[in-house]
Structures are given as structure tokens and as C-alpha cells.
Amino acid sequence: MIESLSGFLSGLKQASPALLLGLALASGLVLFSPEAFVSALGLDVFRQTNKPYIGSTFVISIALLLSHFAFRIADIIKTKIAAIQTRKRAAEADAARQQKLHELTPDEKAYLIPYVQRDENTQYFLIEDGVAGGLVAKKIIYQSSQIGSIVDGWAFNIQPWAKNYLKSHPELLHGSNPNPQGPPRW
């Protein structure tokens, strides 16, 4: 008896909200309708003999509907909170990246001018160039090819976000070193 009741309750717990709503409405209708209406449906004897079961079905289905609703609301709230936190982290990351552009050295500014003012996609720097390495470490430029030349250097491209920000804030490149000191070329 207890095993079958446990199986039944487990099945109800996994039932869809539409089924639970149907059970709640049907059992509530039979349980709370006036005698005349229940007699007209031919359910008066059924209601009298099975009132504890009908009442139990009503209470359990309402409780399970409310728990489904509460968990759905909790999921929606968790999703909204996660989205807000993601937007906040993205805004903080953008602000941190932009702050790096406000703190550029004169040599770094000189390296970035061709990307922004001459709209070049690629610049070539020697692999041991410290200024280029600093810009890579700051994630402002990146090495776009693993193949390079000891004489001509390796290809480095600017990050799109950095190029867009510098194009909209060209004053950040003022004060660049006219003769940046990279490693000596052959």
C-alpha cells in the first residue's frame, strides 16, 4: 500500500503543470460545487464515498502546482541575476581594457598610430620588441601569424575593441614618441 502510494506521489511530482491544473480543477469542482450541480452530473454518490481521496487529490495537486510555480519563478530570477552579473562583469572588463589605453607610454602610442590614423590592419615588429610585447601583454595587439622574419619581423594586429576606442578617442595617442625605441633592426 505504501509503495503504491509512494509511486503515485512520485508520478504526480513529475506530472506536468497542465495535468496538475486539470486535477485541481476537476477535484475542486467535485468537492466544492453545490449539491444540485453535483447531482445533475451524477457524481453525488461518488463525492460522498470518495471525499477523502478527492480532497487529497485537490490539496496535493494545488501544492505541486504551487511548487512548480515557485521553482519556475526561482529559475527566472536566477537567470535575470546571472544576466545582470554577466553584464556587470563585461562592463568592468571593458572599463579595465579602456583604462589601459588611457595609460599608454609614448612609445606604445607611437606603435598604435599606424593602426588607427592610417587604418592599417597589420604592423610588423621583431619578436623581441619589448614595446610590442607590452602591448600584447595588455591585450591591445596580438601576434596574428606564427611565421615571421628576423629581418622584417612578425605580423601583429590590433584588437578590434582597441582600434574602435582609439578611433573614437584619438586624443589618447597625443604625446607619442616620434622616434620609438624598439630593438635595433639589421
Buried (B, 14 or more C-beta within 10 A) or exposed (E): EEEEEEEEEEEBEEBEBEBBBEBBEBBBBBBEBEEEEBEEEEBBEBBEEBEEEBBEBBEBBBEBBEEBEEEEEEEEEEEEEEEEEEEEEEEEEEEEBBEBBEEBBBBBBBBBBBBBEEEEEBBBBBBEBBBBBBBBEBEBBEBEEEEBEEEEBBBBBBBEBBBEBBEEEEEBBEEBBEEBEBEEEE
